Amino acid sequence: MPGGSRHAPRPGAAGSVEESRIADVIRPVVAAAGMDLESVRLKAAGRRRLLRVVVDSDRGVSLDDAAAVSRKLSAALDASAVLGDFPYTLEVSSPGVDRPLTDPRHWRRAVGRLVQVTVADAGPVSGRIVSADAEAVTLDVEGDAKIRRRFRYSALGAGAVQVEFGHPQPELGATRDGH
């Protein structure tokens, strides 16, 4: 599983330093579970704080996976002083279908899905992800006839998965390049 990311977890405007420190504490725990840390959000919720952590992996994140990593994250957070003495509620989830595709791993995990993306010098493009590797994504582009096109990530904006009803989704890991 590839480590690292082009983008650090996106901290919110308030508490961004705190969210970054929390991410530093929990990132090794998430990585040890074979997952990627997608985002960390901390916000006040009455007398408590709500800590939302989003994780993902090439095999997806089951409810059992989320529960297991949640227990490990809770133990790591309680053992560190990063949250101070404030009580907190921890929520661990996987990214939703509306998560923008910004990193190669996001594109790889969406193989088989219909997406829309803005391509530099070409405008909006819609197509089904055929493959994704470290440098580029290949799409079956929608139109009169399907045309397979390869786009380098540097030419792409954030991709958006299109929700399809009644279209079978690929098996996890079915055609993902390199993994």
C-alpha positions as CSV (number, residue, x, y, z in Angstrom):
1,M,0.0,0.0,0.0
2,P,1.5,3.4,-0.9
3,G,2.3,5.6,2.0
4,G,2.2,9.3,2.1
5,S,0.1,11.7,0.2
6,R,0.4,14.8,-2.0
7,H,-1.9,16.5,0.4
8,A,-1.7,16.5,4.2
9,P,-5.0,16.0,6.0
10,R,-7.0,19.2,5.5
11,P,-7.2,20.9,8.8
12,G,-10.1,23.4,9.3
13,A,-9.5,27.1,9.7
14,A,-10.0,26.9,13.5
15,G,-7.6,24.6,15.3
16,S,-5.5,23.8,12.3
17,V,-2.3,23.6,14.4
18,E,-4.1,21.3,16.8
19,E,-5.5,19.1,14.1
20,S,-2.0,18.9,12.6
21,R,-0.6,17.8,16.0
22,I,-3.4,15.2,16.3
23,A,-2.7,13.9,12.8
24,D,1.0,13.5,13.8
25,V,-0.1,11.3,16.8
26,I,-2.6,9.1,14.9
27,R,-1.0,8.8,11.5
28,P,1.4,5.9,12.6
29,V,-1.5,4.1,14.2
30,V,-3.6,4.4,11.0
31,A,-0.6,3.3,8.9
32,A,0.0,0.3,11.1
33,A,-3.6,-0.8,10.4
34,G,-2.8,-0.7,6.7
35,M,-4.8,2.4,6.0
36,D,-4.3,6.0,4.9
37,L,-5.3,9.0,7.0
38,E,-7.5,11.1,4.8
39,S,-8.6,13.9,7.2
40,V,-8.7,15.1,10.8
41,R,-11.4,17.5,12.0
42,L,-11.8,18.8,15.5
43,K,-14.7,20.9,16.6
44,A,-16.4,22.0,19.8
45,A,-19.5,20.0,20.7
46,G,-20.9,21.5,23.9
47,R,-18.5,20.6,26.8
48,R,-16.8,18.0,24.7
49,R,-14.9,18.1,21.5
50,L,-15.8,16.0,18.5
51,L,-12.8,14.5,16.7
52,R,-13.7,13.2,13.2
53,V,-11.1,11.0,11.5
54,V,-11.5,9.7,8.0
55,V,-9.4,6.7,6.9
56,D,-9.3,4.7,3.7
57,S,-7.5,1.7,2.2
58,D,-7.2,-0.2,-1.0
59,R,-9.5,-2.9,0.3
60,G,-12.0,-0.4,1.6
61,V,-13.0,0.2,5.2
62,S,-15.5,-2.2,6.8
63,L,-17.4,-1.5,10.0
64,D,-15.1,-3.9,11.8
65,D,-12.0,-2.1,10.4
66,A,-13.4,1.2,11.6
67,A,-14.1,-0.1,15.1
68,A,-10.7,-1.7,15.4
69,V,-8.8,1.4,14.3
70,S,-11.1,3.5,16.5
71,R,-10.0,1.5,19.6
72,K,-6.3,1.9,18.7
73,L,-6.7,5.6,18.0
74,S,-8.5,6.2,21.2
75,A,-5.7,4.4,23.1
76,A,-3.0,6.5,21.3
77,L,-4.9,9.7,21.9
78,D,-5.4,8.9,25.6
79,A,-1.7,8.1,26.0
80,S,-0.6,11.4,24.5
81,A,-1.3,14.9,25.7
82,V,-2.4,16.2,22.3
83,L,-6.0,16.7,23.4
84,G,-5.2,17.9,26.9
85,D,-7.8,17.2,29.6
86,F,-10.8,17.9,27.5
87,P,-13.2,15.1,27.0
88,Y,-13.8,14.1,23.4
89,T,-15.9,12.0,21.2
90,L,-14.0,10.1,18.4
91,E,-15.7,9.3,15.1
92,V,-13.9,7.1,12.6
93,S,-15.3,6.7,9.1
94,S,-14.3,6.1,5.5
95,P,-14.6,8.8,2.8
96,G,-18.0,9.0,1.1
97,V,-18.7,8.8,-2.6
98,D,-18.6,12.6,-2.7
99,R,-14.9,12.7,-1.7
100,P,-13.0,14.5,-4.5
101,L,-10.4,12.4,-6.3
102,T,-7.2,14.3,-5.8
103,D,-4.4,11.7,-5.2
104,P,-3.4,8.8,-7.4
105,R,-4.6,6.4,-4.7
106,H,-8.1,8.0,-4.8
107,W,-8.2,7.4,-8.6
108,R,-6.9,3.8,-8.2
109,R,-9.6,3.0,-5.6
110,A,-12.3,4.3,-7.9
111,V,-11.4,2.0,-10.9
112,G,-14.6,1.0,-12.7
113,R,-16.5,4.1,-11.5
114,L,-17.9,6.8,-13.7
115,V,-16.3,10.2,-13.0
116,Q,-16.3,13.8,-14.1
117,V,-13.1,15.9,-14.0
118,T,-11.9,19.1,-15.5
119,V,-8.8,18.6,-17.7
120,A,-6.4,21.5,-18.4
121,D,-6.9,22.8,-22.0
122,A,-9.9,20.4,-22.5
123,G,-12.5,21.4,-20.0
124,P,-14.9,19.0,-18.3
125,V,-14.5,15.3,-19.3
126,S,-16.7,12.4,-18.2
127,G,-15.7,8.8,-18.4
128,R,-15.2,5.5,-16.6
129,I,-11.9,4.8,-14.9
130,V,-10.2,1.9,-16.6
131,S,-6.9,2.1,-14.7
132,A,-4.8,4.4,-12.5
133,D,-1.1,4.3,-11.7
134,A,1.4,6.6,-10.1
135,E,1.5,9.0,-13.1
136,A,-1.9,9.0,-14.8
137,V,-5.4,7.8,-15.0
138,T,-7.0,6.1,-18.1
139,L,-10.6,6.8,-18.8
140,D,-13.2,5.4,-21.2
141,V,-14.4,8.8,-22.3
142,E,-18.2,9.2,-22.7
143,G,-19.4,10.3,-26.1
144,D,-20.7,8.9,-29.4
145,A,-18.1,6.2,-29.2
146,K,-16.1,5.3,-26.2
147,I,-12.5,6.5,-26.5
148,R,-9.8,5.4,-24.1
149,R,-7.7,8.4,-23.0
150,R,-4.8,8.7,-20.5
151,F,-4.5,11.9,-18.5
152,R,-1.6,12.9,-16.3
153,Y,-2.6,13.9,-12.8
154,S,-0.9,17.3,-13.2
155,A,-3.5,18.1,-16.0
156,L,-6.5,17.1,-13.8
157,G,-8.6,19.0,-11.4
158,A,-10.4,17.2,-8.6
159,G,-12.4,14.3,-10.0
160,A,-16.0,13.6,-8.9
161,V,-17.5,10.1,-8.8
162,Q,-20.9,10.1,-10.4
163,V,-23.5,8.1,-8.6
164,E,-25.0,5.4,-10.8
165,F,-28.1,3.4,-9.9
166,G,-28.3,-0.1,-11.2
167,H,-24.7,-0.3,-12.5
168,P,-22.6,-3.1,-11.0
169,Q,-19.5,-1.9,-9.3
170,P,-16.2,-3.7,-9.8
171,E,-14.8,-6.1,-7.2
172,L,-12.4,-4.4,-4.9
173,G,-8.9,-4.8,-6.4
174,A,-10.2,-6.1,-9.7
175,T,-8.2,-4.0,-12.2
176,R,-6.2,-1.6,-10.1
177,D,-2.7,-1.2,-11.6
178,G,0.3,-2.0,-9.6
179,H,-1.6,-3.3,-6.5
